[in-house]
Amino acid sequence: NEIRNATNSYMKQLKTGFSDAEMETWSRQENGVKLLIKNIDSQEYDAIWVKSLAAARGISLEEQMQRISYASNLMNEYAYRLVGYQQRLEDMINAASTVEEVMEISFNISSN
């Protein structure tokens, strides 16, 4: 499916600059921040992970939590817009009644 391939390609572009190891820990980082917001003294694994990350990076826990939250919110915003756009195009294709209508549909994320 061309639309899904375009979505995947665009998401890859958004992730440029992040290592695979870093991306694999995003959910752990997000969860750790949530745990620490509830209880800054949390000893749950993901909370400890975020604390260790801040220490290894040499920044305060608060700054690390802010950076994780900012990056997470930004990436989630891009993702929901992109997936929503993909699904809108797929709905348009499913609703099309002619080949010509389908051919007029194109992936152009810059216009959204």
N, C-alpha and C positions, 0 to 999 in steps of 0.2 A: 504494500500500500504506500503510494507516494507521499501521502499526507503524514502518515506515521513516521516514515523515513525522514521527512523534513523536520518533524517534531524532534526526533532523536538527534538529528544533526544539530539543530539549534541548541538543544540542552547540552550537547557535548561542547559547543562553543562557550556556553555560559560557565561550564566547569573548567575551562582552560585555566591553568595556573594553580590548580589544586592537585595534590598528589592523590593517587588511589587510596593510600593509607589514610590520608586526612578525610577523604570523602566517606570511607567506610566507617568512620567514627562520628559522623554528623548526628545520627540518631542518639548515640550515647552522650554526645555533648549536649544536645537539646534536652534530653531527659535529665542529665546531671544538673543543668541550670534550673529546671523546674523543681527538682528536689531541693536544691539549695535555696530557692526563693521561699519554699515552704518552711525549710529548716536549715539555716546556714551551718549548723553543726551536724548535718546528716552524715551518717557513716555508710550509706548505701553505696554500692560499687560505682555507679555512674557519677555520683556526687564526688566521691574520692577521686575519680578519674579527672574531673574538671579541676579540682584543687591541685592535683599533681601536674596537670597540664600548665596551669598558671605558674606554679613553682618552677617547672622546667623552663618555661618561657621567660621567667624573671619579671613577671608583672603581678599586680595585685589580683586577688580572686575577683573583686568587683569589676576590674577592667576586663578580665577574661570572660566573665559572665556577660558583660555588655557587648563584647566583640562577637561572642557566639550568638547572642540574641539578634544582633544587627544582621549578621551574615545569614542566619536562619530565616529571619523575616524577609530579607531581600530575595533569597533564593526561592522561598515559598511563593512570594508574589510573582516572580517570573514564571514559576512552574504552574500556578493556577491560571495565569493568563494564557500561557502556551497550551496547556491541556484543554482549557475551555475553548480556545480558538480551533484547536484540532477537532474537538467534538462538534463545534458549530459547522465546520466544513464537511465533516462526515454526515451530519444531519442534512446538509444541503444536497450532498450527493445522493443520499437515500431518498430525498424528496423529489429529485429531478426525474422528469418523465421522458427526456430525450437525451441522446448522446451529446447534442449541442449544448444543452444546459450543463451537463457534466464537464464538458471541455472548457466552459467559461470559468469554472471554479479553479482557483489557484491559491497556493500557499504564499501569502505575502504578509508576514508578521509585522513588517514596518508600518503598515497602514492601520494597525490595531493598537 
